[in-house]
């Protein structure tokens, strides 16, 4: 947690922590399954009145950071005043964020396994954060002070920024390593496929520190991992479609995102973060719609999942192609396409490019 949260200044410790929120992690101790309403030996219990959180029966370190995110999902929509219009209140986002040279902020919504951390670590843009943010009346800030990245199959060639962030001070979780040399085998998933590394934001060379910007998002990117080969790699969204996909939060659980998942299976998670929501999903959706109306950000749905057929037939869209599509959003390539260069996808009504984008061939974009 020293890596994952923003460390307070000495002045903040003196003036701002009179009644702190305390997390008690007893992960090796199972909860009592005989308790009414308890369905497993794992529980994460929160009391906003007592300002306490108790974690039982899970040694997954991510529960602590997601616990903090849950607290922020309660507090932020009430800020700076709960009676303000939706566009003027603070909206917590289960999303990564970065900013370009022209101060254009991009927000990447997505569930675990869709590419939030990987795609937001862009050498051409400054990283604000990889998972939890707040869009408030003056801009965007990162709730966290670090990143929590998957390491399964990690190589410097595929993800150089993340690979090079693994150094003294980083914390590796669930990985297998050679005890004599200390070398980590990122392909070994004998413990779990959910291998992770937690590192401070400053370990990313182009990170924005402090992780806050006084600019509003220009691009909203909804990430999904479609295992059925139906959704195109990229499509342009109307405001109504943004709200539909935000509320439905569709993706496929893939190996390494949840215990017991060996093959992709469809899942829906409201606002791309249902387990962490405190208010009704409509509260967050209403705020997002109001902010899109006020600031006019363009929006895209990016499928980092399977193309050319479903899992077992097609193949997962290559990271190289996905990065080029993200580049096409950022450099204005897609924004400059005339309406005649887009065509509507049957059934879902998504607008897909008619031609190849950069070096991504047309057949991949279908």
C-alpha positions as CSV (number, residue, x, y, z in Angstrom):
1,X,0.0,0.0,0.0
2,X,3.0,2.3,0.4
3,X,3.4,1.9,-3.4
4,X,-0.3,2.1,-4.3
5,X,-1.5,5.1,-2.4
6,X,-0.5,8.7,-2.5
7,X,1.8,9.4,0.5
8,X,0.6,12.3,2.6
9,X,2.8,15.4,3.2
10,X,3.9,16.2,6.7
11,X,1.4,19.1,6.8
12,X,-1.5,16.8,5.7
13,X,-0.6,14.4,8.5
14,X,-0.8,17.2,11.0
15,X,-4.1,18.7,9.7
16,X,-6.0,16.2,7.6
17,X,-6.0,12.8,9.3
18,X,-7.9,13.4,12.6
19,X,-10.3,10.5,11.8
20,X,-8.6,8.2,9.3
21,X,-10.2,5.3,7.5
22,X,-8.6,2.1,8.8
23,X,-8.1,-1.1,6.8
24,X,-7.6,-4.2,8.8
25,X,-6.3,-7.0,6.6
26,X,-6.5,-10.5,8.1
27,X,-6.4,-12.3,4.8
28,X,-5.1,-15.6,6.1
29,X,-8.0,-15.8,8.6
30,X,-11.2,-17.1,7.0
31,X,-14.5,-15.5,7.9
32,X,-17.2,-17.6,9.6
33,X,-19.3,-19.2,6.9
34,X,-22.1,-19.8,9.5
35,X,-22.7,-16.1,9.7
36,X,-26.1,-15.2,8.2
37,X,-25.7,-14.1,4.6
38,X,-22.1,-15.4,4.3
39,X,-21.6,-17.6,1.2
40,X,-17.8,-18.2,1.3
41,X,-14.8,-18.0,3.6
42,X,-13.9,-14.6,2.1
43,X,-15.4,-11.3,3.0
44,X,-14.6,-7.6,2.6
45,X,-16.7,-5.6,5.1
46,X,-17.0,-1.8,5.1
47,X,-18.5,0.5,7.8
48,X,-18.7,4.1,6.6
49,X,-20.0,5.1,10.0
50,X,-17.0,3.5,11.9
51,X,-14.6,4.3,9.0
52,X,-13.3,0.8,9.0
53,X,-12.7,-2.0,6.5
54,X,-12.0,-5.7,7.5
55,X,-10.6,-8.1,4.9
56,X,-10.9,-11.8,5.7
57,X,-10.1,-15.0,3.8
58,X,-8.2,-13.6,0.8
59,X,-4.5,-12.9,0.4
60,X,-5.1,-11.0,-2.9
61,X,-3.4,-7.6,-2.2
62,X,-5.7,-5.9,-4.7
63,X,-8.5,-6.0,-2.2
64,X,-6.9,-3.2,-0.2
65,X,-6.6,-0.8,-3.1
66,X,-10.1,-1.7,-4.4
67,X,-11.3,-1.1,-0.8
68,X,-10.0,2.4,-1.0
69,X,-11.7,2.8,-4.4
70,X,-15.0,1.7,-2.9
71,X,-14.7,4.4,-0.2
72,X,-14.0,7.0,-3.0
73,X,-17.1,5.8,-4.9
74,X,-19.1,6.7,-1.8
75,X,-17.5,10.1,-1.0
76,X,-16.7,11.6,-4.4
77,X,-20.2,12.0,-5.8
78,X,-21.0,14.1,-2.7
79,X,-18.2,16.5,-3.5
80,X,-17.8,19.5,-3.6
81,X,-21.5,19.7,-2.6
82,X,-24.1,17.0,-3.0
83,X,-26.8,19.4,-4.2
84,X,-24.7,20.6,-7.2
85,X,-25.8,19.6,-10.8
86,X,-24.3,16.2,-11.9
87,X,-21.8,17.8,-14.2
88,X,-20.3,19.8,-11.4
89,X,-19.7,17.0,-8.9
90,X,-16.8,14.6,-8.7
91,X,-17.1,11.4,-10.6
92,X,-15.0,8.3,-9.6
93,X,-13.8,6.3,-12.6
94,X,-12.6,2.7,-12.8
95,X,-10.3,3.8,-15.6
96,X,-6.7,4.6,-16.5
97,X,-5.8,8.1,-17.8
98,X,-3.0,9.8,-19.7
99,X,-2.3,13.2,-21.2
100,X,-0.8,14.2,-24.5
101,X,1.6,17.1,-25.4
102,X,-1.4,19.3,-26.3
103,X,-3.0,18.6,-22.8
104,X,-5.6,16.3,-24.3
105,X,-6.6,13.9,-21.6
106,X,-7.7,10.4,-22.5
107,X,-9.8,8.2,-20.1
108,X,-9.6,4.4,-20.6
109,X,-12.6,2.6,-19.0
110,X,-12.3,-1.2,-18.6
111,X,-12.5,-4.2,-16.4
112,X,-9.6,-6.4,-15.4
113,X,-7.9,-7.9,-18.4
114,X,-9.0,-5.4,-21.0
115,X,-5.7,-3.4,-21.2
116,X,-6.1,-0.3,-19.0
117,X,-2.6,-0.5,-17.6
118,X,-0.9,-1.6,-20.8
119,X,-2.6,0.9,-23.2
120,X,-2.3,3.9,-20.9
121,X,1.5,3.4,-20.5
122,X,2.3,5.2,-23.8
123,X,5.8,6.6,-24.4
124,X,4.3,9.5,-26.4
125,X,2.0,10.6,-23.6
126,X,2.4,11.3,-19.8
127,X,0.7,8.7,-17.6
128,X,-1.7,10.1,-15.0
129,X,-2.6,6.6,-13.6
130,X,-3.6,3.1,-14.5
131,X,-6.8,2.2,-12.7
132,X,-8.7,4.7,-10.4
133,X,-9.4,8.3,-11.1
134,X,-11.8,11.1,-10.3
135,X,-13.1,13.5,-12.9
136,X,-14.0,16.7,-10.9
137,X,-15.0,20.3,-11.8
138,X,-11.3,21.4,-12.3
139,X,-9.9,18.3,-14.2
140,X,-8.8,14.8,-13.4
141,X,-6.7,13.3,-10.5
142,X,-5.4,9.9,-9.8
143,X,-6.7,8.3,-6.5
144,X,-3.5,6.2,-6.4
145,X,0.2,6.8,-6.2
146,X,1.2,3.6,-8.0
147,X,0.3,0.9,-10.6
148,X,-0.8,-2.7,-10.1
149,X,0.0,-4.5,-13.3
150,X,-0.4,-8.1,-14.5
151,X,2.9,-9.8,-15.2
152,X,1.7,-13.0,-16.9
153,X,3.9,-13.4,-20.1
154,X,5.6,-10.1,-19.5
155,X,8.5,-9.2,-21.7
156,X,10.4,-5.9,-22.3
157,X,9.5,-6.2,-26.0
158,X,5.7,-6.2,-25.4
159,X,5.5,-3.8,-22.5
160,X,8.8,-2.0,-21.9
161,X,7.5,0.6,-19.5
162,X,6.0,-2.0,-17.1
163,X,9.0,-4.4,-17.5
164,X,11.5,-1.6,-16.6
165,X,9.4,-0.5,-13.7
166,X,10.2,-3.8,-11.9
167,X,13.2,-2.8,-9.8
168,X,14.1,-2.3,-6.1
169,X,11.0,-1.0,-4.4
170,X,8.5,-2.8,-6.6
171,X,6.5,-5.7,-5.0
172,X,5.9,-8.8,-7.1
173,X,2.9,-11.0,-6.1
174,X,2.3,-14.7,-6.9
175,X,5.3,-15.0,-9.3
176,X,7.8,-17.9,-9.4
177,X,11.5,-17.1,-9.3
178,X,14.8,-18.9,-9.2
179,X,16.0,-18.7,-5.6
180,X,19.7,-18.9,-6.6
181,X,19.6,-16.1,-9.2
182,X,16.5,-14.2,-8.2
183,X,15.3,-14.3,-11.9
184,X,11.6,-14.3,-12.3
185,X,9.8,-16.6,-14.7
186,X,6.8,-14.5,-15.9
187,X,5.5,-17.5,-17.9
188,X,5.2,-19.7,-14.9
189,X,1.5,-19.7,-13.7
190,X,1.8,-22.7,-11.4
191,X,0.6,-20.5,-8.4
192,X,-2.0,-18.5,-10.3
193,X,-2.4,-16.8,-13.6
194,X,-3.1,-13.6,-11.7
195,X,0.6,-12.6,-11.2
196,X,1.1,-9.0,-10.4
197,X,3.6,-6.2,-9.7
198,X,2.9,-3.1,-7.6
199,X,5.3,-0.2,-8.3
200,X,5.2,3.6,-7.5
201,X,4.1,5.9,-10.3
202,X,7.5,7.5,-10.4
203,X,8.9,4.3,-11.8
204,X,7.2,5.1,-15.1
205,X,9.6,7.6,-16.8
206,X,6.8,9.7,-18.4
207,X,4.5,9.7,-15.4
208,X,2.8,13.0,-14.4
209,X,3.7,13.7,-10.8
210,X,1.8,14.8,-8.9
211,X,-0.8,12.7,-10.7
212,X,-3.4,15.4,-11.4
213,X,-4.2,17.7,-14.3
214,X,-6.3,20.8,-14.7
215,X,-7.7,19.7,-18.0
216,X,-10.9,17.8,-18.9
217,X,-11.0,14.6,-21.0
218,X,-11.0,15.0,-24.7
219,X,-11.2,11.3,-25.5
220,X,-13.3,8.6,-23.7
221,X,-12.2,5.1,-24.6
222,X,-14.3,2.1,-23.5
223,X,-12.2,-1.1,-23.5
224,X,-13.8,-4.5,-23.8
225,X,-12.4,-8.0,-24.3
226,X,-15.0,-9.7,-26.5
227,X,-14.3,-13.4,-26.5
228,X,-17.0,-14.2,-29.1
229,X,-15.4,-12.3,-32.0
230,X,-18.4,-10.1,-32.6
231,X,-17.4,-6.6,-31.7
232,X,-14.9,-4.8,-34.1
233,X,-11.5,-3.7,-32.8
234,X,-12.6,-0.1,-32.9
235,X,-15.9,1.7,-33.3
236,X,-17.1,5.3,-32.9
237,X,-19.9,5.8,-30.3
238,X,-22.8,8.2,-30.0
239,X,-23.6,9.7,-26.6
240,X,-26.5,7.2,-26.2
241,X,-24.1,4.3,-27.1
242,X,-21.6,5.5,-24.5
243,X,-24.2,5.4,-21.8
244,X,-25.4,1.9,-23.0
245,X,-21.9,0.4,-22.9
246,X,-21.0,2.3,-19.7
247,X,-24.1,0.9,-17.9
248,X,-23.7,-2.7,-19.3
249,X,-20.0,-2.9,-18.8
250,X,-19.6,-5.9,-21.1
251,X,-16.4,-7.9,-21.4
252,X,-15.2,-11.5,-21.0
253,X,-13.4,-12.8,-18.0
254,X,-10.1,-14.2,-19.1
255,X,-7.6,-16.4,-17.3
256,X,-5.8,-14.4,-14.7
257,X,-8.6,-12.0,-13.8
258,X,-10.5,-14.2,-11.4
259,X,-9.9,-17.5,-9.5
260,X,-11.2,-20.5,-11.4
261,X,-11.5,-18.8,-14.8
262,X,-9.6,-21.0,-17.4
263,X,-11.5,-20.0,-20.5
264,X,-13.2,-16.7,-21.4
265,X,-16.7,-16.2,-20.2
266,X,-19.0,-13.2,-20.8
267,X,-19.7,-10.9,-17.9
268,X,-21.4,-7.5,-17.3
269,X,-20.3,-5.0,-14.7
270,X,-22.2,-1.7,-14.4
271,X,-20.0,1.3,-14.9
272,X,-17.1,-1.1,-15.5
273,X,-16.8,-1.5,-11.7
274,X,-20.0,-2.9,-10.2
275,X,-18.3,-4.5,-7.1
276,X,-17.0,-1.1,-6.1
277,X,-20.1,1.0,-6.5
278,X,-21.9,2.3,-3.4
279,X,-24.6,4.4,-5.0
280,X,-27.0,3.1,-7.7
281,X,-25.3,2.9,-11.1
282,X,-27.6,5.5,-12.4
283,X,-25.9,8.1,-10.2
284,X,-22.6,7.6,-11.9
285,X,-24.1,7.3,-15.4
286,X,-26.0,10.5,-14.9
287,X,-22.8,12.3,-13.9
288,X,-20.9,10.9,-16.9
289,X,-23.6,11.9,-19.3
290,X,-23.7,15.4,-17.9
291,X,-20.0,15.8,-18.2
292,X,-19.9,14.5,-21.8
293,X,-22.6,17.1,-22.6
294,X,-20.6,19.9,-20.9
295,X,-17.1,19.1,-22.2
296,X,-17.9,17.4,-25.5
297,X,-15.4,14.5,-25.4
298,X,-15.4,12.1,-28.3
299,X,-15.9,8.4,-27.5
300,X,-14.8,5.0,-28.9
301,X,-15.3,1.4,-28.1
302,X,-12.1,-0.6,-28.4
303,X,-12.2,-4.4,-28.4
304,X,-8.9,-5.9,-27.2
305,X,-10.4,-9.4,-27.4
306,X,-10.9,-11.9,-30.3
307,X,-11.1,-11.1,-34.0
308,X,-11.6,-13.4,-36.9
309,X,-13.9,-15.6,-34.9
310,X,-14.6,-16.5,-31.2
311,X,-12.1,-18.0,-28.7
312,X,-10.8,-21.2,-30.1
313,X,-11.3,-20.2,-33.7
314,X,-10.1,-16.6,-34.1
315,X,-7.2,-15.0,-32.3
316,X,-6.8,-12.2,-29.9
317,X,-6.2,-8.8,-31.5
318,X,-2.5,-8.1,-31.4
319,X,-1.3,-5.5,-29.0
320,X,0.6,-3.9,-32.0
321,X,-2.7,-3.3,-33.8
322,X,-4.5,-2.1,-30.7
323,X,-1.8,0.4,-30.0
324,X,-2.0,1.8,-33.5
325,X,-5.8,2.2,-33.2
326,X,-5.2,4.1,-29.9
327,X,-2.6,6.3,-31.7
328,X,-5.2,7.0,-34.4
329,X,-7.6,8.3,-31.7
330,X,-4.9,10.5,-30.2
331,X,-3.4,11.9,-33.4
332,X,-6.7,12.8,-34.9
333,X,-6.8,10.2,-37.7
334,X,-10.2,8.9,-36.7
335,X,-11.6,12.2,-35.8
336,X,-10.8,13.6,-39.3
337,X,-12.5,10.7,-41.1
338,X,-15.6,12.0,-42.9
339,X,-18.9,10.3,-42.3
340,X,-18.6,8.6,-45.7
341,X,-15.6,6.6,-44.3
342,X,-17.7,5.0,-41.6
343,X,-20.3,2.2,-42.0
344,X,-22.9,1.0,-39.5
345,X,-22.5,-2.5,-38.1
346,X,-25.7,-4.6,-38.2
347,X,-27.6,-5.4,-35.0
348,X,-25.3,-3.3,-32.7
349,X,-25.4,-0.1,-34.8
350,X,-21.7,0.6,-34.1
351,X,-19.9,2.8,-36.7
352,X,-16.8,1.0,-38.1
353,X,-14.1,2.4,-40.4
354,X,-14.6,1.3,-44.0
355,X,-10.8,1.1,-44.7
356,X,-7.7,0.1,-42.9
357,X,-6.3,2.4,-40.2
358,X,-2.6,3.0,-40.2
359,X,-1.1,-0.5,-40.7
360,X,-4.2,-2.3,-39.3
361,X,-5.7,-4.0,-42.4
362,X,-9.4,-3.7,-43.2
363,X,-10.1,-7.4,-42.6
364,X,-9.0,-7.1,-39.0
365,X,-11.3,-4.1,-38.5
366,X,-14.4,-6.2,-39.4
